[in-house]
Amino acid sequence: MADIAETRAAPASSSTAGAIAGLSLAMLASSLGTSIANVALPTLSVAFAAAFPAVQWVVLAYLLAITALIVSVGRLGDLLGRRPLLVAGLALFSAASLAASLAPSLPLLIAARAMQGLGAAVMMALAIALVGETVPKERTGSAMGLLGTMSAIGTALGPSLGGVLIAALGWRSIFLVTAALGAAAVAAAWRFLPGDKAAGIVRNPGAARGKVRFDLPGTLLLAATLAAYALAMTIGRGHFGGLNLALLGAAMLGAALFVITEARVASPLVKLALLRDAVLAPSLAINALVSTVMMATLVVGPFFLSRALGLSEAATGAVLSIGPVVSAFCGILAGRVVDRLGAAAMVTAGLALMVAGCLALAALPGVFGVAGYAAAIVLLTPGYQLFQAANNTVVMADVDGNERGVVSGMLSLSRNLGLVTGTAAMGAVFAFAVGSSDVAGAAPEAVAHGMRFTFAVAAGLVVVAVVIAAAGRRSA
């Protein structure tokens, strides 16, 4: 934006570790907030005497709030200051977590989860954006890798920690844990994150006088569009019916209206030129594709391990934890590789590893069983972590300081949309290959065939991502 001048100087080195710790806690708490609630759904169904579709909104409310608002809160951070908005988001997340733990009814719990999701949207959007104001540019990859590691730890820790807490202390304890994490992140962010003056950021006073306005119509349109799309992909529990089509149509109409609105307002939520940027546009598309592919491991993996390989629920859970555990260990290393060898080249290297991992998932488990599955995941996951660290670094390294928050929000949104799309799309591909909508009751041979077919398709999608990345590098 022309009305805001922003420059950055490296913050004091003594506060860098504390600032990164605060950002890491924010990523850990937001990812834990997603995964820890899933394991509580059966317990909540009994506690509130509610059917599963109603209880499922405890998870959906959180995800919808993040998906619908993550770009808008990123833009708000650009206008109002990222540090104060992050602190406010962390405080909201903690307060909403506490409210969820005290909720006397299911509707109030769902409302608290929606507020928790709004806080998480702020945390996810601004944690990545604030990396540029807390670490030197040559260490950006390492910082991005650390944030990816914390996100993976939260995802991996959620189901097991949630199960232990529910068994020992009841379902309310899972929200007390996220409240405590959020409070710790508030303290670290308040103490160590640099404000505008300390980070060398100078904002034109015209922004404060209202010459630069927050795009409320665009925000409402984008939120409604994204919410409609997310609902279209998630409701129906795998059955794509008339309501899903209506929601998808509403999302398409909303997207068209959003583009028209953004072309006309003086201070748009998202400058349409950003969507034509030679670096950002392909990076967002690749991020969505890769996330769609990664969702296949969570959609298809449990059915293959239990039905085709005959593993128990405990053994299936243990094998599925391999991916998040590998992510947690290799994220920081991936970031250091990006800093050493260059982000653009590592985007392609990460995607190449992912192609190999998808092909391995299509071939090895059928021959070597659990060992083949584990080996393929150990190949796929580092590729994903390397791609994430490199892609985030490529996007955020040279972004205009005036747009850092909104671009970070768009980056996180593309990942979320990929995960939401992957749930429906890769699930549909798997069901088609199995030859039955009742995958849980299909023959082991049919499930094994579905596994091979789905990850062959996944490998093709990552190849498409490689082509997009190569084209983007040529045009940049």
NORQUI-V682419 format. One record per residue. SS is DSSP state (2 for helix, 1 for strand, 0 for the rest). PHI is phi in whole degrees, 0 to 359 (none if undefined). PSI is psi in whole degrees, -180 to 180 (999 if undefined). Layout:
# NORQUI-V682419
SS&PHI&PSI + SS&PHI&PSI
This chain:
# NORQUI-V682419
0&none&136 + 0&288&-22 + 0&280&-6 + 0&235&124 + 0&259&130 + 0&220&130 + 0&231&164 + 0&226&135 + 0&244&152 + 0&296&132 + 0&290&168 + 0&301&133 + 2&296&-28 + 2&295&-24 + 2&260&-5 + 2&297&-46 + 2&298&-43 + 2&294&-39 + 2&296&-45 + 2&295&-36 + 2&298&-42 + 2&297&-44 + 2&295&-38 + 2&295&-42 + 2&297&-36 + 2&297&-44 + 2&293&-40 + 2&297&-46 + 2&294&-42 + 2&293&-40 + 2&287&-36 + 2&295&-36 + 2&298&-29 + 2&284&-50 + 2&275&-26 + 0&285&-25 + 0&280&-26 + 2&301&-42 + 2&290&-17 + 2&272&-8 + 2&301&-46 + 2&300&-40 + 2&295&-42 + 2&294&-35 + 2&300&-41 + 2&286&-44 + 2&298&-38 + 0&255&6 + 0&51&49 + 0&239&151 + 0&288&159 + 2&301&-44 + 2&303&-33 + 2&286&-44 + 2&293&-29 + 0&300&-23 + 2&292&-15 + 2&298&-36 + 2&275&-45 + 2&297&-39 + 2&300&-40 + 2&294&-48 + 2&293&-40 + 2&295&-41 + 2&298&-43 + 2&297&-51 + 2&298&-43 + 2&286&-28 + 2&244&-4 + 2&295&-36 + 2&289&-42 + 2&297&-43 + 2&289&-30 + 2&297&-42 + 2&295&-40 + 2&298&-36 + 2&297&-37 + 2&297&-35 + 2&276&-41 + 2&262&-15 + 0&111&130 + 2&283&-39 + 2&298&-53 + 2&297&-36 + 2&290&-37 + 2&297&-44 + 2&300&-41 + 2&295&-41 + 2&296&-41 + 2&296&-41 + 2&295&-41 + 2&296&-43 + 2&302&-45 + 2&294&-44 + 2&295&-41 + 2&293&-36 + 2&298&-43 + 2&295&-41 + 2&298&-39 + 2&297&-39 + 2&293&-23 + 2&257&-1 + 0&301&126 + 0&273&-10 + 0&215&162 + 2&296&-45 + 2&302&-40 + 2&290&-35 + 2&296&-43 + 2&296&-41 + 2&298&-42 + 2&296&-39 + 2&294&-35 + 2&296&-42 + 2&294&-38 + 2&298&-40 + 2&295&-36 + 2&297&-44 + 2&299&-41 + 2&295&-35 + 2&299&-43 + 2&299&-44 + 2&297&-46 + 2&292&-42 + 2&292&-44 + 2&270&-20 + 2&298&-46 + 2&293&-42 + 2&298&-37 + 2&284&-12 + 2&304&-40 + 0&295&-16 + 0&254&2 + 0&238&-23 + 0&231&152 + 0&299&153 + 2&301&-35 + 2&288&-10 + 2&249&14 + 2&298&-42 + 2&300&-43 + 2&297&-41 + 2&294&-42 + 2&296&-38 + 2&296&-39 + 2&295&-42 + 2&296&-39 + 2&296&-38 + 2&296&-45 + 2&295&-38 + 2&297&-42 + 2&294&-39 + 2&297&-44 + 2&299&-43 + 2&295&-43 + 2&287&-36 + 2&283&-29 + 2&308&-58 + 2&299&-45 + 2&290&-45 + 2&296&-42 + 2&299&-43 + 2&298&-43 + 2&295&-46 + 2&295&-42 + 2&296&-43 + 2&295&-36 + 2&270&-40 + 2&235&-7 + 0&98&167 + 0&294&-28 + 2&296&-25 + 2&293&-26 + 2&293&-31 + 2&278&-26 + 2&294&-35 + 2&295&-45 + 2&292&-32 + 2&297&-42 + 2&294&-42 + 2&298&-44 + 2&299&-40 + 2&296&-40 + 2&296&-39 + 2&292&-37 + 2&302&-47 + 2&299&-45 + 2&293&-42 + 2&295&-43 + 2&296&-38 + 2&280&-39 + 2&247&-27 + 0&291&135 + 0&286&140 + 0&280&-178 + 0&304&-44 + 0&293&-45 + 0&292&-32 + 0&275&-1 + 0&80&23 + 0&264&128 + 0&241&119 + 0&257&139 + 0&296&131 + 2&302&-20 + 2&301&-30 + 2&294&-43 + 2&292&-28 + 0&278&1 + 0&98&2 + 0&295&-29 + 0&254&114 + 0&255&151 + 0&284&133 + 0&279&86 + 2&291&-44 + 2&300&-43 + 2&296&-39 + 2&299&-48 + 2&295&-42 + 2&295&-45 + 2&294&-41 + 2&298&-45 + 2&295&-40 + 2&297&-48 + 2&292&-38 + 2&296&-43 + 2&298&-42 + 2&294&-44 + 2&297&-41 + 2&295&-40 + 2&299&-34 + 2&275&-17 + 2&245&-32 + 0&284&159 + 0&94&-9 + 0&51&50 + 0&98&-9 + 0&256&116 + 0&265&100 + 0&247&-161 + 2&298&-40 + 2&296&-40 + 2&298&-43 + 2&295&-40 + 2&297&-43 + 2&295&-39 + 2&295&-40 + 2&297&-41 + 2&297&-38 + 2&295&-41 + 2&295&-43 + 2&296&-44 + 2&299&-39 + 2&297&-42 + 2&296&-44 + 2&295&-35 + 2&297&-45 + 2&298&-43 + 2&298&-44 + 2&296&-45 + 2&294&-27 + 2&285&-16 + 2&252&-27 + 0&282&153 + 0&289&-39 + 0&237&82 + 0&291&152 + 0&300&-47 + 0&233&116 + 0&295&126 + 2&298&-24 + 2&297&-29 + 2&299&-35 + 2&286&-9 + 2&254&2 + 0&297&136 + 0&293&-21 + 0&263&-49 + 2&292&-47 + 2&302&-52 + 2&295&-33 + 2&296&-40 + 2&294&-43 + 2&296&-43 + 2&294&-42 + 2&301&-43 + 2&295&-43 + 2&298&-46 + 2&296&-41 + 2&294&-36 + 2&300&-43 + 2&294&-44 + 2&296&-29 + 2&295&-25 + 2&299&-32 + 2&295&-33 + 2&276&-28 + 2&279&-45 + 2&268&-38 + 2&309&-49 + 2&300&-40 + 2&292&-42 + 2&295&-46 + 2&294&-39 + 2&278&-43 + 2&273&-48 + 2&280&-38 + 0&260&-10 + 0&71&28 + 0&282&152 + 0&287&170 + 2&299&-42 + 2&296&-43 + 2&293&-39 + 2&298&-45 + 2&299&-39 + 2&295&-43 + 2&292&-40 + 2&295&-24 + 2&285&-11 + 2&300&-45 + 2&300&-56 + 2&300&-36 + 2&294&-43 + 2&297&-40 + 2&301&-43 + 2&297&-35 + 2&276&-29 + 2&258&-5 + 2&298&-48 + 2&295&-41 + 2&298&-41 + 2&300&-41 + 2&297&-40 + 2&292&-37 + 2&297&-40 + 2&298&-45 + 2&297&-37 + 2&280&-42 + 2&255&-9 + 0&103&136 + 2&290&-44 + 2&299&-45 + 2&294&-35 + 2&285&-22 + 2&301&-49 + 2&293&-40 + 2&297&-43 + 2&297&-42 + 2&295&-38 + 2&297&-42 + 2&298&-37 + 2&292&-39 + 2&301&-47 + 2&299&-41 + 2&295&-41 + 2&295&-43 + 2&296&-38 + 2&295&-39 + 2&294&-30 + 2&287&-29 + 2&250&-46 + 2&289&-42 + 2&299&-32 + 2&292&-23 + 2&262&-44 + 2&249&3 + 0&67&-136 + 2&300&-40 + 2&298&-40 + 2&293&-39 + 2&296&-47 + 2&298&-42 + 2&297&-41 + 2&294&-41 + 2&295&-38 + 2&294&-24 + 2&276&-42 + 2&291&-45 + 2&295&-47 + 2&299&-34 + 2&299&-42 + 2&296&-45 + 2&296&-40 + 2&296&-44 + 2&299&-47 + 2&300&-49 + 2&299&-43 + 2&290&-44 + 2&294&-43 + 2&299&-39 + 2&293&-43 + 2&301&-46 + 2&292&-46 + 2&273&-15 + 2&298&-45 + 0&242&17 + 0&291&144 + 0&304&131 + 2&303&-28 + 2&289&-19 + 2&244&8 + 2&299&-41 + 2&293&-47 + 2&291&-36 + 2&293&-42 + 2&299&-41 + 2&297&-40 + 2&294&-36 + 2&296&-47 + 2&294&-37 + 2&297&-42 + 2&298&-37 + 2&294&-47 + 2&298&-42 + 2&295&-35 + 2&296&-42 + 2&295&-42 + 2&295&-45 + 2&295&-40 + 2&298&-35 + 2&302&-46 + 2&279&-50 + 2&291&-49 + 2&289&-31 + 2&296&-39 + 2&293&-40 + 2&298&-43 + 2&297&-46 + 2&298&-39 + 2&298&-44 + 2&290&-34 + 2&292&-32 + 0&89&17 + 0&202&140 + 0&286&-21 + 0&268&74 + 2&297&-35 + 2&297&-26 + 2&255&9 + 0&285&160 + 0&292&149 + 2&305&-39 + 2&296&-39 + 2&293&-40 + 2&295&-40 + 2&296&-41 + 2&297&-42 + 2&300&-39 + 2&299&-48 + 2&298&-46 + 2&294&-45 + 2&298&-43 + 2&279&-18 + 2&292&-43 + 2&298&-42 + 2&301&-42 + 2&299&-40 + 2&297&-39 + 2&295&-39 + 2&290&-34 + 2&299&-42 + 2&301&-41 + 2&298&-40 + 2&299&-44 + 2&297&-43 + 2&297&-42 + 2&296&-42 + 2&296&-42 + 2&295&-40 + 2&296&-38 + 2&293&-36 + 2&291&-35 + 2&272&-13 + 0&290&999
